[in-house]
Amino acid sequence: MKKTFIALFFLQLFAHLANAQLKYANPILAGFYPDPSICKVNQDYYLVNSSFAYFPGLPLFHSTDLVNWKQIGHALERNEQLDLSNAGISRGLFAPTIRYHDSTFYIVCTLIDKKGNFIIKAKDPKGPWSNPVWLNGVNGIDPSLFFDNDGKAYITFNGNPPDNKSLYSGHRSIRIVEFDVQKMKVVGNNEVLVNGGVDFSRKPIWIEGPHIFKKDNYYYLICAEGGTGSNHTEVVLRSDSVKGPYIPYRNNPILTQKDLDPNRQNPISSAGHCDFIEAQNGKWFSVFLGCRPYQDDFYNTGRETFLAPIEWKDGWPIITHESETIQYQYPVPLPSITKKISNDFSGNFSFRDDFKSKKLNDRFVFLRNPTVGLYTLDTINKQLILPLKATTLSEKYNPAFVGFRQSHLKGEATTSVGFNAKADNEKAGLVVFQNETHYYFICKSIKENNSVVELYRSALKEGEINELITTVKISNKNKSIQFKIEANNDQYSFYYCEEGKKYVLLKTMDAKLLSTYEAGGFVGALYGLYSTSNGTETQNTASYHWFAYKGNDTIYK
């Protein structure tokens, strides 16, 4: 009996020690998942991200331990909820906030260039979510909802400077207004909480992404400063009253990487736009956006979602101390719950869809609102059918495009497409896409009645014609062909494979063209199933038999 007890004791001890060393990988949501916001309900965590001009809008995730995440859908999945017509890729939906109060979930968000700020609600985060209620009096971006202990609610947001007088470029303010949850409308006029930033003498720019939370009788206001590029930071202020005055932390910023050596190994840059959460063990954590450049400030994966612990010191939260780097691995936040890491959105994950389901996987998105008949899922023959729409990726409409986020600096996307072109303007294949003037497209088509594989680079200006980089003749007998795009930091390699043969390298191209640095905007690159007839109406279709994606980043090996 004594030996059994001792053996059991050591087994439990070893299990505890092993579990204590279990670490998760950053980013927790790899690829274009920016502006994260998080809330906790009992033992469950829910997270939402910006989605800009992609549809459905506002991807939603669920976790029970903050590190293993599953997508549960989108908050805006009906055309009646979301109008993205004519939206540029980096317009559309900006910076949502998700909160829970009195058995109801709420999301506030901005639909830029349209009706502005809105709120939606749902009893179940999986939906259905309500149609938007537009928020008159919230004139700005990045709205956030705060429920105080006295039953009142408030919306904070990034607004114009006081008296609408900008004293320098990037001069903004953080404002607050009371919100009536029952009537779903603003009460009274908004007031300025922060003018410019934490130190007005330094002319701080683009204070945004505000969130208020309460701890130990203090109201804390966290905001991003410095813009979304390499100078991005997160700052904190606190007050005895929800409406201030808010006093900034003397050691701000509480999160940044802007002063670190850009040539450091495996850098994480542009960190900021945080949201905070207190876990059930009493510890605090932050989700925030960051980027992984492959050199200098070049990155194609966009702004991603990271998770890091918060240290409280003298009543102030700190995520990174001066010159401290964000880690690719941290100990799991809840070791008593997390027995293993199983996150299909982090590390070198693999994904494959054989299109057997009646519903398209939630990881796929469209450009703007999908038109009727944009795609068909043929579950009998296990294929996704795309019509050859006249619309192209270079236009601000809805092309025949089904996209999947590039989530790794090194990785690959592959597909098999069954397609026979009837004219040389008809093309179907695989694209890697950043915006209307920055993408590469490998496709099957015909030229002089011969089947060909072509590689196009998008025109760099709207209205110009895409450039044909190279073309190669293939067998007319094969209806199906496989395409592969391989990312390797600053390069994309484009391959094709005829039935029964091996992959052939068609061309390697400069990936920097699709980086945020060169393409601009706020999104990341997506791989996409794409077919087009380039302005001409046709009844032809392309059949995609499967799509697969695999990450191969060195940092996770």
Secondary structure, DSSP 8 states (H G I E B T S, - for coil): -HHHHHHHHHHHHHHHHHHHT-EEES-SB-SS--S-EEEEETTEEEEE---BTEESEEEEEEESSSSS-EEEEEEE-STTT---TT--TT-SEEEEEEEEETTEEEEEEEETTTTEEEEEEESSTTS-----EE-TT--EEEEEEEE-TTS-EEEEEEE--GGG--SSTT--EEEEEEEETTTTEEEEEEEEEEESSS-GGG-----EEEEEEEETTEEEEEEEES-SSTT-EEEEEEESSTT---EE-TT--SEE-TTS-TTSSS--EEEEEEEEEE-TTS-EEEEEEEE--SBTTB-SS-SEEEEEE-EEETTEEESS-TT----SEEE-S-TTT-SS---TTSSS-EEEE-S-SSS--TT-BEESS--TTS-EEETTTTEEEEE-BS--TTSSS--EEEEEE---SEEEEEEEEE---SSTT-EEEEEEEEETTEEEEEEEEEETTEEEEEEEE--SSTTS--EEEEEEE--SS--EEEEEEEEETTEEEEEEEETTS--EEEEEEEGGGGSHHHH-SS---EEEEEEE-TTS----EEEEEEEEEEE--GGG-
